[in-house]
Amino acid sequence: MDLVETYREELRFVRKPIPRALLLLLLLALLLLPWWGPRAWLSRGSLVWLFAIGVIGQNLLIGYAGLVSFGQAGFLAVGAYTFGHLRIAGVPFPLALAAAGGAAGLVGWLVGFPSLRLKGPYLAIATLGFGTATYQIFANVEKLSGGRQGLGIPALEPLFGLSRDVYVYLVYYLIFLLFTGAAYNLVSSYVGRSLVAVRDSDIAAEAMGVNLTRTKLLAFGISSFYTGVHGALMAQYLGHLEPQSFNIAESLNFFVAVIVGGLASVEGSVMGAAFTVLVPALFGDFRWAVPVLFGAAILGVLIFEPLGLSGIWLKARLYFRMWPFR
């Protein structure tokens, strides 16, 4: 069994050459999915990639920093409407995407100030109030939401002769890889260790020299930035925005994906996002029973694997690391 010598090595998803090669093959297969997979799954794949970005951001806040938030729908709306207005004004897609993430990150940083005094359910209720207030603002201020007609988003023009759905899938997949890689680097850095220290004990973290104010506000800002990018990608995907898309159900979807995927796990966030998007799609033929079956699937995961879907990967990795001395 190989010894782990550094914190970064401990957090690495795969360490040995063969698993790395298999991971690269998987990433390549997903990149080439438009040419070998069913066309109907392209849109679902795009949804998984954009949702995974938001779930990673939520997990950075809940799983790593230990700050429970139910206001993600508000940050989602800020990112989506910022992106929508900029796209309508003719701003290029990359700049509008960065601005949407920045606007949501700034709002998240401001909302994070209550986290300096509130913890646990009190913080959750405070952020829930923010999400509800944001929904009411966009629902009643027509200049922001476009009124009853909503806000139409210009379509993303495909390049390289690709069809629109293939182009959107590839763009979203590359953005997902970028944000996932950034999250891995973040959690294995000093910032990531500071977040975990704050989660485990505020007093001990402060005694070790961690700036609680800066760390908590940074956690809210980064998490909201990820959520804002998610909102922007969702706006581009849907092509039309209405305030009803940003109610409390969206915040609950984030929370479900984080818990089912696994707390404090980047790969678990991706698994949780895929679970939340794909499981209802698999049960789509049952119509009214979809929520029942989806709820049963959630219960099944939490009962048989309390660590979430990432726990299955951790156990499998430990098994092969210890083999044949199991």
C-alpha positions as CSV (number, residue, x, y, z in Angstrom):
1,M,0.0,0.0,0.0
2,D,1.3,3.4,-1.0
3,L,1.9,5.9,1.8
4,V,0.3,9.3,1.6
5,E,2.8,12.1,2.3
6,T,1.0,15.3,1.6
7,Y,-2.5,16.8,2.1
8,R,-2.9,17.4,-1.7
9,E,-2.1,13.8,-2.4
10,E,-4.7,12.7,0.1
11,L,-7.4,14.7,-1.6
12,R,-6.3,13.6,-5.1
13,F,-9.2,11.7,-6.9
14,V,-6.9,9.1,-8.4
15,R,-3.2,8.5,-7.6
16,K,-2.0,5.5,-9.6
17,P,-1.3,5.3,-13.4
18,I,-4.0,2.8,-14.3
19,P,-6.9,4.7,-12.5
20,R,-5.6,7.9,-14.1
21,A,-5.7,6.3,-17.5
22,L,-9.2,5.1,-16.9
23,L,-10.3,8.5,-15.8
24,L,-8.8,10.1,-18.9
25,L,-10.7,7.6,-21.0
26,L,-13.9,8.4,-19.2
27,L,-13.4,12.1,-19.7
28,L,-12.6,11.5,-23.4
29,A,-15.7,9.4,-23.8
30,L,-17.8,12.1,-22.3
31,L,-16.2,14.6,-24.6
32,L,-17.1,12.4,-27.6
33,L,-20.6,11.6,-26.4
34,P,-22.3,13.7,-29.1
35,W,-20.8,11.4,-31.7
36,W,-21.4,8.0,-30.1
37,G,-24.2,8.5,-27.6
38,P,-28.0,8.9,-28.0
39,R,-28.9,12.4,-29.2
40,A,-31.6,12.6,-26.6
41,W,-29.0,12.5,-23.8
42,L,-27.1,15.6,-25.0
43,S,-29.5,18.0,-23.3
44,R,-29.4,15.9,-20.1
45,G,-25.6,15.9,-20.2
46,S,-25.6,19.7,-20.6
47,L,-28.0,19.9,-17.6
48,V,-25.7,17.7,-15.5
49,W,-22.6,19.8,-16.3
50,L,-24.3,23.2,-15.5
51,F,-26.0,21.8,-12.3
52,A,-22.7,20.2,-11.2
53,I,-21.0,23.6,-11.1
54,G,-23.7,25.0,-8.8
55,V,-23.6,21.9,-6.5
56,I,-19.8,22.1,-6.2
57,G,-20.2,25.7,-5.1
58,Q,-22.9,24.7,-2.6
59,N,-20.6,21.9,-1.3
60,L,-17.8,24.3,-0.8
61,L,-20.0,26.3,1.5
62,I,-21.9,23.4,3.4
63,G,-19.4,20.5,3.2
64,Y,-16.1,22.3,3.5
65,A,-16.9,25.5,5.5
66,G,-19.9,24.0,7.5
67,L,-22.1,27.0,6.7
68,V,-25.7,25.9,5.9
69,S,-27.4,28.0,3.3
70,F,-30.9,27.8,1.7
71,G,-30.5,31.0,-0.3
72,Q,-28.9,29.5,-3.4
73,A,-32.0,30.2,-5.5
74,G,-31.4,33.9,-4.9
75,F,-27.8,33.7,-6.1
76,L,-29.0,31.7,-9.0
77,A,-31.5,34.4,-9.9
78,V,-28.9,37.2,-9.6
79,G,-26.5,35.3,-11.9
80,A,-29.2,34.4,-14.4
81,Y,-30.8,37.8,-14.8
82,T,-27.4,39.6,-14.8
83,F,-26.3,37.3,-17.6
84,G,-29.7,37.7,-19.4
85,H,-29.6,41.5,-19.5
86,L,-26.0,41.5,-20.6
87,R,-26.6,39.1,-23.4
88,I,-29.6,41.2,-24.6
89,A,-27.3,44.2,-24.6
90,G,-25.0,42.4,-26.9
91,V,-22.2,41.4,-24.5
92,P,-20.3,38.3,-25.6
93,F,-21.0,35.0,-23.9
94,P,-17.7,34.7,-21.9
95,L,-17.8,38.2,-20.6
96,A,-21.5,37.9,-19.6
97,L,-20.8,34.6,-17.9
98,A,-17.9,36.1,-15.9
99,A,-20.0,39.1,-14.9
100,A,-22.9,36.9,-13.8
101,G,-20.6,35.0,-11.6
102,G,-19.1,38.1,-10.2
103,A,-22.4,39.8,-9.5
104,A,-23.7,36.7,-7.6
105,G,-20.3,36.4,-5.8
106,L,-20.6,40.0,-4.6
107,V,-24.1,39.5,-3.4
108,G,-23.1,36.3,-1.7
109,W,-20.2,38.1,0.0
110,L,-22.7,40.7,1.4
111,V,-25.2,38.0,2.5
112,G,-22.3,36.2,4.2
113,F,-22.0,38.9,6.9
114,P,-24.8,37.3,9.0
115,S,-22.7,34.1,9.1
116,L,-20.2,36.0,11.3
117,R,-22.9,35.9,14.1
118,L,-25.3,33.1,13.1
119,K,-24.7,29.3,12.9
120,G,-26.7,26.2,12.0
121,P,-30.4,26.6,11.6
122,Y,-30.3,30.3,12.3
123,L,-28.0,30.9,9.4
124,A,-30.1,28.6,7.2
125,I,-33.3,30.6,8.0
126,A,-31.5,33.9,7.4
127,T,-30.3,32.8,3.9
128,L,-33.7,31.3,3.2
129,G,-35.1,34.8,3.9
130,F,-32.7,36.2,1.3
131,G,-33.8,33.7,-1.3
132,T,-37.4,34.5,-0.7
133,A,-36.8,38.2,-0.8
134,T,-34.9,37.9,-4.1
135,Y,-37.7,35.9,-5.6
136,Q,-40.3,38.5,-4.6
137,I,-38.1,41.3,-6.1
138,F,-37.7,39.6,-9.5
139,A,-41.4,38.6,-9.5
140,N,-42.7,42.1,-8.9
141,V,-40.1,44.5,-10.5
142,E,-40.9,44.2,-14.2
143,K,-37.8,46.1,-15.3
144,L,-35.6,43.3,-13.8
145,S,-37.7,40.3,-14.8
146,G,-39.3,41.4,-18.1
147,G,-42.8,41.3,-16.6
148,R,-45.3,38.6,-17.7
149,Q,-43.5,37.9,-20.9
150,G,-40.3,37.1,-19.1
151,L,-36.8,37.7,-20.4
152,G,-35.7,36.2,-23.7
153,I,-32.0,35.2,-24.0
154,P,-30.3,35.3,-27.4
155,A,-29.2,31.9,-28.5
156,L,-25.6,30.8,-28.5
157,E,-24.3,30.7,-32.0
158,P,-22.5,27.4,-32.8
159,L,-19.0,27.4,-34.3
160,F,-16.9,25.0,-36.3
161,G,-20.0,23.8,-38.2
162,L,-21.4,22.0,-35.2
163,S,-25.1,21.7,-34.5
164,R,-26.5,23.9,-31.7
165,D,-27.1,21.0,-29.2
166,V,-23.6,19.5,-29.8
167,Y,-21.9,22.9,-29.5
168,V,-23.8,23.7,-26.2
169,Y,-22.9,20.3,-24.8
170,L,-19.2,20.8,-25.5
171,V,-19.0,24.3,-24.2
172,Y,-20.8,23.4,-21.0
173,Y,-18.6,20.3,-20.6
174,L,-15.4,22.3,-20.9
175,I,-16.7,25.0,-18.5
176,F,-17.5,22.2,-16.1
177,L,-14.0,20.8,-16.3
178,L,-12.5,24.2,-15.7
179,F,-14.6,24.8,-12.5
180,T,-14.1,21.3,-11.2
181,G,-10.3,21.6,-11.6
182,A,-10.4,25.0,-9.8
183,A,-12.4,23.5,-7.0
184,Y,-9.9,20.6,-6.5
185,N,-7.1,23.1,-6.4
186,L,-9.0,25.3,-3.9
187,V,-9.8,22.5,-1.4
188,S,-6.2,21.2,-1.4
189,S,-4.8,24.7,-0.8
190,Y,-4.4,26.8,2.3
191,V,-7.8,28.2,1.6
192,G,-9.4,24.8,1.6
193,R,-7.7,23.8,4.8
194,S,-8.9,27.1,6.4
195,L,-12.5,26.3,5.4
196,V,-12.3,22.8,7.0
197,A,-10.7,24.2,10.1
198,V,-13.6,26.8,10.5
199,R,-16.1,24.0,9.9
200,D,-14.6,21.8,12.6
201,S,-14.1,24.4,15.2
202,D,-14.2,28.2,15.0
203,I,-12.2,28.6,18.2
204,A,-9.5,26.2,17.3
205,A,-9.2,27.7,13.8
206,E,-8.8,31.2,15.2
207,A,-6.2,30.0,17.6
208,M,-4.2,28.5,14.7
209,G,-4.3,31.9,13.0
210,V,-7.2,31.5,10.6
211,N,-9.1,34.8,10.0
212,L,-12.7,33.8,10.6
213,T,-14.3,36.9,9.0
214,R,-12.3,36.6,5.8
215,T,-12.6,32.8,5.5
216,K,-16.4,32.8,6.0
217,L,-17.0,35.7,3.6
218,L,-14.7,34.1,1.1
219,A,-16.7,30.8,1.4
220,F,-19.9,32.6,0.7
221,G,-18.4,34.6,-2.2
222,I,-16.8,31.6,-4.0
223,S,-19.9,29.5,-3.5
224,S,-22.2,32.2,-4.8
225,F,-19.8,32.8,-7.8
226,Y,-20.2,29.1,-8.8
227,T,-24.0,29.4,-8.3
228,G,-24.1,32.6,-10.4
229,V,-22.3,30.8,-13.3
230,H,-24.8,28.0,-12.9
231,G,-27.6,30.5,-13.2
232,A,-26.1,32.0,-16.3
233,L,-25.6,28.7,-18.0
234,M,-29.1,27.7,-17.1
235,A,-30.4,31.0,-18.6
236,Q,-28.5,30.3,-21.8
237,Y,-29.8,26.8,-21.9
238,L,-33.4,27.7,-21.4
239,G,-33.4,30.8,-23.6
240,H,-36.1,32.3,-21.5
241,L,-36.3,33.5,-17.8
242,E,-39.2,33.7,-15.5
243,P,-39.1,34.4,-11.7
244,Q,-41.0,31.1,-11.0
245,S,-37.8,29.3,-11.9
246,F,-36.1,30.6,-8.8
247,N,-38.2,29.5,-5.9
248,I,-37.3,27.5,-2.8
249,A,-37.5,24.3,-4.7
250,E,-34.2,25.2,-6.5
251,S,-32.4,25.6,-3.1
252,L,-33.7,22.3,-2.0
253,N,-32.5,20.6,-5.2
254,F,-29.0,22.0,-4.4
255,F,-29.2,20.6,-0.8
256,V,-30.4,17.2,-2.0
257,A,-27.6,16.9,-4.5
258,V,-24.9,17.8,-1.9
259,I,-26.2,15.3,0.7
260,V,-26.8,12.5,-1.8
261,G,-23.4,13.0,-3.5
262,G,-21.5,13.4,-0.3
263,L,-20.4,16.3,1.9
264,A,-16.9,17.8,1.5
265,S,-16.4,15.9,-1.8
266,V,-15.9,17.5,-5.2
267,E,-16.5,14.3,-7.0
268,G,-19.5,13.6,-4.8
269,S,-21.0,16.9,-5.9
270,V,-20.7,15.8,-9.5
271,M,-22.3,12.4,-8.7
272,G,-25.1,14.2,-6.7
273,A,-25.8,16.5,-9.6
274,A,-26.0,13.6,-12.0
275,F,-28.3,11.7,-9.6
276,T,-30.6,14.7,-9.3
277,V,-30.8,15.3,-13.0
278,L,-30.8,11.8,-14.4
279,V,-32.9,9.8,-11.9
280,P,-36.1,11.7,-12.6
281,A,-35.3,11.4,-16.3
282,L,-35.1,7.6,-16.1
283,F,-38.4,7.5,-14.3
284,G,-40.0,9.9,-16.7
285,D,-42.5,7.4,-18.1
286,F,-44.2,7.0,-14.8
287,R,-45.3,10.7,-14.8
288,W,-47.1,11.3,-11.5
289,A,-45.0,8.7,-9.7
290,V,-41.7,10.4,-10.6
291,P,-41.5,12.4,-7.3
292,V,-42.3,9.2,-5.3
293,L,-39.7,7.2,-7.0
294,F,-37.1,10.0,-6.8
295,G,-37.8,10.3,-3.1
296,A,-37.4,6.5,-2.7
297,A,-34.1,6.6,-4.5
298,I,-32.9,9.4,-2.2
299,L,-33.9,7.3,0.9
300,G,-32.2,4.3,-0.6
301,V,-28.9,6.1,-1.0
302,L,-28.9,7.6,2.4
303,I,-30.0,4.4,4.2
304,F,-27.4,2.1,2.5
305,E,-24.6,4.7,2.0
306,P,-24.7,7.4,4.7
307,L,-21.6,9.0,3.2
308,G,-23.5,9.5,-0.1
309,L,-22.5,8.3,-3.5
310,S,-18.9,9.4,-3.0
311,G,-18.8,6.9,-0.1
312,I,-19.1,4.1,-2.6
313,W,-16.1,5.4,-4.5
314,L,-14.1,5.8,-1.3
315,K,-14.8,2.2,-0.3
316,A,-13.9,0.9,-3.7
317,R,-10.7,2.9,-3.7
318,L,-9.8,1.6,-0.3
319,Y,-10.6,-2.0,-1.3
320,F,-8.2,-1.9,-4.3
321,R,-5.5,0.0,-2.3
322,M,-5.5,-2.7,0.3
323,W,-5.8,-5.7,-2.1
324,P,-4.8,-8.5,-1.6
325,F,-4.5,-7.8,2.1
326,R,-8.2,-7.2,2.6
